[in-house]
Amino acid sequence: ICQVILATVYQFLYTNNEEYVSDCCWCLSYLINTSHHNLILSNQNIVNQMSLYALNDSAKIATPSVRFFQNITMMKN
């Protein structure tokens, strides 16, 4: 199921619709805390896009993107 969700999120991550992008960023910030985090981290395109969104002028996009990286740094091995 996670692969299906990621495929959908990946598609909407690159749209011009701020609402879709924001929702995708929040989705990824939550998914990174699951056992499926390796699927996300192995996709360099997602990680790169999230780093660009973390610098976005819109707090609606930047906030969940920063949370994504915060959740990575707080991950327990």
Solvent accessible surface area in square Angstrom, and as a share of the most:
residue,aa,sasa,rsa
1,I,173,0.88
2,C,8,0.05
3,Q,122,0.54
4,V,106,0.61
5,I,64,0.33
6,L,18,0.09
7,A,60,0.47
8,T,63,0.36
9,V,11,0.06
10,Y,74,0.28
11,Q,132,0.59
12,F,78,0.33
13,L,0,0.00
14,Y,99,0.37
15,T,47,0.27
16,N,162,0.83
17,N,64,0.33
18,E,74,0.33
19,E,88,0.40
20,Y,103,0.39
21,V,4,0.02
22,S,6,0.04
23,D,89,0.46
24,C,10,0.06
25,C,0,0.00
26,W,77,0.27
27,C,37,0.22
28,L,0,0.00
29,S,0,0.00
30,Y,139,0.53
31,L,25,0.12
32,I,0,0.00
33,N,93,0.48
34,T,53,0.31
35,S,96,0.62
36,H,80,0.36
37,H,47,0.21
38,N,100,0.51
39,L,63,0.31
40,I,0,0.00
41,L,62,0.31
42,S,90,0.58
43,N,48,0.25
44,Q,106,0.47
45,N,81,0.42
46,I,2,0.01
47,V,28,0.16
48,N,72,0.37
49,Q,29,0.13
50,M,0,0.00
51,S,48,0.31
52,L,112,0.56
53,Y,24,0.09
54,A,24,0.19
55,L,149,0.74
56,N,53,0.27
57,D,151,0.78
58,S,28,0.18
59,A,74,0.58
60,K,91,0.38
61,I,13,0.07
62,A,16,0.12
63,T,67,0.39
64,P,1,0.00
65,S,0,0.00
66,V,80,0.46
67,R,105,0.38
68,F,0,0.00
69,F,59,0.24
70,Q,90,0.40
71,N,20,0.10
72,I,44,0.22
73,T,107,0.62
74,M,139,0.62
75,M,55,0.25
76,K,185,0.78
77,N,200,1.03
